[in-house]
Amino acid sequence: MNINARDVSIAAGGQSPRRPMRILALSSPSGGQCGIGDYNAELSAALRAQGHQVDLLPLVRRGDRSPMVREFKRRIENYDAAILQYDGSLYGDVPAEMFGNFAAIARSVGRRPAIAILHESLIPISRRPLVKPWSQACLPTWKSYIARRGMINAINSNLTVFVHGEHMRQEFISIGVAPERIEAIIYPLQPSAHLVEPRHLSETSTVKLIMFGFVTEYKGYEIVLNAMRILPENYVLTIAGGCVPFVQNDRTLDAIHGFIQTGQWPYHSYFGQIASVQRPYSDAERQSMEGRVKFTGHVHPEQLADIMSDADIALAPYRRSSGSAALADYVEFARPTIAAGLPSFRDFAAHANCIRFVAIDAPFELAYAIRRLAMDIDERRRMFEVAKTFAQTHNFATLAQYCVSILSAGQPSPALVDAAHGNV
């Protein structure tokens, strides 16, 4: 494809000649308490840098969302377009509320152009109870099914939908979203100005591993802790993050401490057991794990650069994910990264070979991959350089330009289309 000089400027985040737009954004707030809020803040900042007005209507994760729906309907009258960030818990406490409130928002946009960025899959609805619609026990499922159908119809009528990866796009198409309405984009990045090149490691060097982000079960802490039992004593792990602030009674942090004390994962709330190290857990090993696994608690944004720069290898052995802000952070700081081979992660990494993959729920393979990468300075340096370039190319400035090209009903340049979809 031939790309002229103007296209290159746009793809790099240059200014567009289109008139300034007034955009209403619907999202959780930023400030390190929600990855979606931070994502929206970065996109909004990029849009403002390109001359557009972006105002935020903040979402909350608990309580009655109907005042928010009414406020959006009132305020949208004063805007040219809307950008809606979607995670189910932002729109309701039960599935019928999540789907119904988002559908109401989508319909209230009217004929204005709007983009919805979906950060997670829709909660699945079991078809088995639907065969007895007269049963009182089936009413919640029926309500959820009807509300989800309404949300899909609202999407198909007037929204452009972005998801992070082709796997997720196909998932939405399979439940009824029109293929022409939904696009798979690359998770946008904000390149860090604080990059530290990988250092040489010997067999006796302290190898620093990191898991960053909110501490919750699906991120694979049980897998990493089993891998730590296999790794030599000079491998240390920093768990950088606190509990999810909007999820009550999450016992993941307690389970991590329980594993350190007993060598066993005490809870399995959502996921089944994995293969574990079968040897006895001695008191000496317990003391070793207490010293080798470190906790930072909640990481404030201004602390992130120092914590990331200190890590030799970043880990993302997730058990499920529709897209991860933490994985994006690893690439933004150009940390050599090992991740579980989830479809969403493979979609993200398909456009640049800067992440190594291991099988899902595979602690023994993870331990082997960590040792091998730690001793391969050339590979870690290569991953660093590729990640740095990848973050500079697939950034929020490029996504902002692409959003404007859609919201203003213009025709995106070939360079913008390629950059948004990872074809560069």
N, C-alpha and C positions, 0 to 999 in steps of 0.2 A: 504494500500500500504506500502511495506517495503522500507524504505529509509536508504541507508548506510551512513557511516560517510562522504564520499567524496561528496555525494549528498547534505547533510546538509550544508557542507562548501560552496558549490556553491550557494545554495539557500540563504545563508546568505551574499553572495557577495564575497566569497573566490576566489582565482586566478584559472583560467582555464589553462590547459597545452597546449591549442591550440596556434599556432604561432601568433605573433602580426599581426594585419591587418591594412591596410591603408584605412580609411573610409572618404568619402566626405559627409558632412552633408549639406543639403539645408534647410534653416530656416531663420526666422526673427532673428535679434540679441537679445541678452539678455540685462538685465539692468533695469528690472522693467517696460519697456514700452510695453511689449507684453508677455502674458502668455505663448504663444507657444515658443517664443524665450527663456524664462527662462526654460521651459520644456526641450528644446533641449540642453541648456547649462548644465543642471543637468545630462542628459543622456550622453552627451559627456564627462563630467568630470568623470562619473562612468566608461565609456569605457577606458579613458586614465589611470585611476587608476588601471585598469586591464591589462595595457601594450599595448594598441592599439593607433595608431595615428588617430586622428580625426581632420579634418580641416573644417572650416565653409565657405560656399559660402552664403553671406547674401542676403535675399530677401527684397524687398521694397513693400509698399502698394499702391504706386501711380506711374503713368507714364508707359512708354514703358518697358515691361519686356523682349523683344526680346534680348537685350544685355546679360541679365542674362542667357537666354536659350543657347545662343551661348557660353558663358563662361563656363557653366556647361558641354556642349558637348566637349569643349577643355580640361577641367581639368580632367574629369572623366577617361581619358585615363591613368592617372598616379595613379589610385586607384584600390583597390581590390573590393570595395563594396560601396554602397551608402545608406544613410538614408534620406528620404524625409519627411519633415513636411508639411501637407496640411491644409490650410484654404483658401477658395476661393479668398479672397481679396489679398492674397500674390502672386497670379499668374495672376491677371488681374483685370480690372475695370468693365468689363461686362462679363456675363456668358460664351459667346463663347471664350473669351480670357482666362478666368480661366481654362476651360476644355482643350482648345487647347494647352496652354503652358505647363500644367502639363503632357498632353499626349506626347508632344515632349520631355520633360525631361525623362519620363518613357521609351520611345523608345530609347533614346540615351544611356541609361544604357547598352544596348546591352545584352550580355550573363552574365554580372556580377550579382552577387546576390544583391538585393536591397529590403529594407523595406520602405514602405510608412505608416506613422502614420497619419490617417485622423481625424482631430479634429472637424469636422462639417459635417453635411449632405450636399449632393450636392443640389444646388439650383433646386427646382422643375421646370419642363417644362410643361406648359399647352398643352394638346393634342388638344384642340378645334381649335386653329388657324391652326393646321397642315393639316386640311382637305382642305385648299385652298392654296396650295403651290405656286400658280401663283400670289397670291396677294402680292403687295409690302409691305403691313403692316405686313405680316406673315414672311418676310425674316429674321428678327432678331431671331424669335422663331425657325425657321428652322435651322439657323446657330448654335444656342445654342444646339438644339436637336442633330444635327450631331456631334458637338464638344463633347458633353457629351458621345455620343455613342463611339466616338474615344477614350475618356479617359477610359471608361470601358473596351474597347478592349485592350488598352495598359496595364491596370492593370491585366487583365486575361492572358496576354501573358508572363509577366516576373516579376511580383512584388509579394511580400508577404505584405499583408495589415493588420495593427493593427487598431482596433477601441476600444473605451472605453465603453464596455457593449454589451450584447447580443441584446438588442433592436436595437441599431445602426447597428449591424452586419446584422440582419434580414432586416433592411431598405435597406442596400446596396445590399443584395442578391436579393431583390424584384425588383431592377432596372437593374439587369443583372450581377453583380459581382459574379464570380464563388465561390461557398461555400468553396472549398478547398483552395482558395486564401486569405481568410479573416478570421481573428481571433479576438475574443473579449477578451481583456486583462483588468486587473485592472488598473485604473489610478495610475501611480506610485507616490510615496511620498518621501519626503526628511525629515526624522524625525528631529524635532527641539531639540536642546540642552537646550532650554530655556522654560521649562514647569512649569506652576504655577497651583497647584491643586485648584479645586473649593473651594470657601469660603462659610461659612454659611451665609444665608440671612434671615433676619426677615421681617415681613410685612412692616416695615418702612425703611428698608435698601435701599440705592440707588442701583438699579439693572441696571447694565451696559450691553446694547445690542450693537452689532456691525454688520454692513454690510460692507464687505471689497471687494475691486476690482474696476475696472473702472465703472463709473456711467453711466448707459445706461438703457433704459426703460424696456427691457425684464427681468431685475433682480428683478422687483416687488416692487419698491419703493412706488408706490401708495398703494399697499397692506399693507406694513409696516406702512405707515403714518396713514392709517385708523385704524390699530391696536393700534397705539400710542394714538389715540383719546379715545380709550376704556380703555387703561391701566391706573393705578393710576399715580399720579404726580411723584412718586419716581422712575419711569422707564424712563431711558434716552437712547437715541440712538446716536451712533457715525457712521457717514457715512464716511468711511475711504477709500478715493480714489478720483481721479479726472476724468475729461471727457476723453473719448477715444481719444488719440492724433491723430489717423489717420482717424477719422470720423469728417467731417466738419459739423457745424451747428446742432449738436445734442442738443436738447432743454431739455433733461432730468433734468439737474441741475436747469434750470430755472423753470421747472414744480415742482420740489421739493420745491423751495422757494415760488412758487405760492401757493402750497398747504398749507404751513406754514402760509401764510398770509390770505388765504381765506377759508381753509378747503375743497377745491375742487381741483381735478387734472385737469389742464387746457388743456392738449393736449392728444390726443390718436392717435399717429402716426401709430402704427402697431398693437395695441391690442385694443380690445373692452373695454367698461366700466365694472367695477366690482361693487359689492354691497358696498355701502359706508354708513358712519354714517349719519343719517338723521337729527339729532338734530341741532339747530342753532349754528353757530360758533361765539361765543362771543369774545369780545375784550380781556377778561381775558384768554380765552383758547388760543387765538393767542399768547399772551405774554408768556403763559406757554409753548407752542410748540416752540417758539423762544429760550427758555432756555433749553428745553429738547432735542432738535435735534442739534447735533454738527457736524462740518465738519472739516476734517483734510487737505483736498486737496490731491494732489498726495503723496503717501507714498513711501519713498525711502526704499530700502531693509533693510538698517541698522535700520530703525525705526519700522519694522514690529513686531519684538519680543515684544517690549514694548507695542505696541498698542493691539496686540492679548492677551498678558498676562493680560491686564487690564480688558478684557471683561468677563462677567459672562456667557453670552449666545450669540452664533453666529447665524445669520439668513441668509437663502438662499431661499426666497419665489419666486423663478424664475417663469416666465411665459412660458419659453421654454429654453432648453439647450441640447446640445449634449455631455456635459461634462464640468466641471467647475474647473478651477485652484483655484478659491477662495474657493470652497468647499473642495478641497484637502488641501489648507492652513489651514482651520479650523481643519481638522483631524490631520495635522502635528503638530499643536500646542495644540492638544487634548482639544479643546474648545467644551463644550456641544453645540450641533447644532440642530436647527430646520429648515427643508427644505420642499419645495413643493414636492409633490409626483410624480415628473416627472419620466418617465421610465429610463432615463440615471442615475438619482440620486439613484433610487431604485436598479439598477444594481450595482452601486458602493458600496452601503451599504449592499447588500445582504450577503456579506461574513463576515461582522462584525456588530453587533448591536450597532453602536455608533452614529446613527443619528435618530432623531425623525421626523416623517413626518406629514404634514397636507395636506388637499386638495389643489389643485391648485386654485388660485384666491379666497382665503377664509380668509379675514382679521379678521373676528370674531373668527373663529377657531384658527387662529394664536395667537390672543391675549390671548385666554384661555390657549393654549399650553404653551405660555411664562410664564404666572403666575403660572401654575401648575409646570413647570420644575424649576422655580426660587425657589419655596418653598420646593423642593424635593432634599435635599442635598445628600442623598444616591444615587439617580439616577444620579445626575450630577457627583458624584465621580465614579460611575460605568462606565458612558460614557467616562470619562477621562481616566480610566485605559484601557478600550477596545480600544479606539482610539490610545493610545500610543503604544499598542502592534500591532495594525493593521498597523500603519505607519512604525514600525520597520520591519515588515514582507514583506510588499508590497512596496519595495523601488526601487530607480533607479539602485542600484547595481544589484539587482535581474533581472530587465528588461535588463540591459546591458549584463549580462551573457546570457540571453535568446536570445537577438539579435545576439550575436556572434555565438551561437550554430546554428542559421539559416544561417547567412551570410557565415560562414565557411563550410557550407554543412554538418555539423556534426549532430549527433542525440541528441537532447536535453535530459538531464536526466529527469526521472519522477519528481524529486523534482522541477526542473526548470519549467517544463510544469505546474505543480500544482501551483507554486508560481505566475507565470505570469497570469494564468487564475483564480486565487482566490480559488483554491481547497485545501487550507491548513487550 
